[in-house]
Amino acid sequence: MKTPLQPPRIFYGEDRPGDLDGLLRRFFQAEMPDPWPAVKIPASPAPIPLRTPRWTVRLRSHFSLAAAIVSCLVGYGVLQATFPGAQTEHGPQLDKQRFTGFKQPRQRIEPHQPDVVRLPDGTPVLVTGHSTASPQGPIINLRVEQMPGSGKAAQEK
């Protein structure tokens, strides 16, 4: 069995200049009482402190939680009143999709049948489009394209 290694002990003579460790050791040993005082054992055991009933601890924690919630709500109200946003008739207008991820239902798009129409100069064009419903009424989008091969160069041939 190996014996545990102990750090080497280095002794400096008391006459060595700059011996701060030896100076402090002598000082603290002079401050210690030479016969260490004996322990005085009390005659009776120390009184055990009374525990508070559990329901008071639980009630105190519930009141603390309620106070924290009320302070958060009051703080929210103060901040909301301090920084007013865009107001509408029904309160502040928020971008629901940005804050809640809620997307509005997609609008119904009704495509129109493509139709070939002649312009007043006789050039045929293709008219396509679609309509969507909105709160203000239907929105009609039309796209007018020149028919392939119906340009002025094709008419001159």
Secondary structure in CASP SS format (residue, H / E / C, confidence):
PFRMAT SS
TARGET T0000
AUTHOR 0000-0000-0000
METHOD secondary structure of the structure
MODEL  1
M C 1.00
K C 1.00
T C 1.00
P C 1.00
L C 1.00
Q C 1.00
P C 1.00
P C 1.00
R C 1.00
I C 1.00
F C 1.00
Y C 1.00
G C 1.00
E C 1.00
D C 1.00
R C 1.00
P C 1.00
G C 1.00
D C 1.00
L H 1.00
D H 1.00
G H 1.00
L H 1.00
L H 1.00
R H 1.00
R H 1.00
F H 1.00
F H 1.00
Q H 1.00
A H 1.00
E H 1.00
M C 1.00
P C 1.00
D C 1.00
P C 1.00
W C 1.00
P C 1.00
A C 1.00
V C 1.00
K C 1.00
I C 1.00
P C 1.00
A C 1.00
S C 1.00
P C 1.00
A C 1.00
P C 1.00
I C 1.00
P C 1.00
L C 1.00
R C 1.00
T C 1.00
P C 1.00
R H 1.00
W H 1.00
T H 1.00
V H 1.00
R H 1.00
L H 1.00
R H 1.00
S H 1.00
H H 1.00
F H 1.00
S H 1.00
L H 1.00
A H 1.00
A H 1.00
A H 1.00
I H 1.00
V H 1.00
S H 1.00
C H 1.00
L H 1.00
V H 1.00
G H 1.00
Y H 1.00
G H 1.00
V H 1.00
L H 1.00
Q H 1.00
A H 1.00
T H 1.00
F C 1.00
P C 1.00
G C 1.00
A C 1.00
Q E 1.00
T E 1.00
E C 1.00
H C 1.00
G E 1.00
P E 1.00
Q C 1.00
L C 1.00
D C 1.00
K H 1.00
Q H 1.00
R H 1.00
F H 1.00
T H 1.00
G C 1.00
F C 1.00
K C 1.00
Q C 1.00
P C 1.00
R C 1.00
Q C 1.00
R C 1.00
I E 1.00
E E 1.00
P E 1.00
H E 1.00
Q E 1.00
P E 1.00
D E 1.00
V E 1.00
V E 1.00
R E 1.00
L C 1.00
P C 1.00
D C 1.00
G C 1.00
T C 1.00
P E 1.00
V E 1.00
L E 1.00
V E 1.00
T E 1.00
G E 1.00
H E 1.00
S E 1.00
T E 1.00
A C 1.00
S C 1.00
P C 1.00
Q C 1.00
G C 1.00
P C 1.00
I E 1.00
I E 1.00
N E 1.00
L E 1.00
R E 1.00
V E 1.00
E E 1.00
Q E 1.00
M C 1.00
P C 1.00
G C 1.00
S C 1.00
G C 1.00
K H 1.00
A H 1.00
A H 1.00
Q H 1.00
E H 1.00
K C 1.00
END
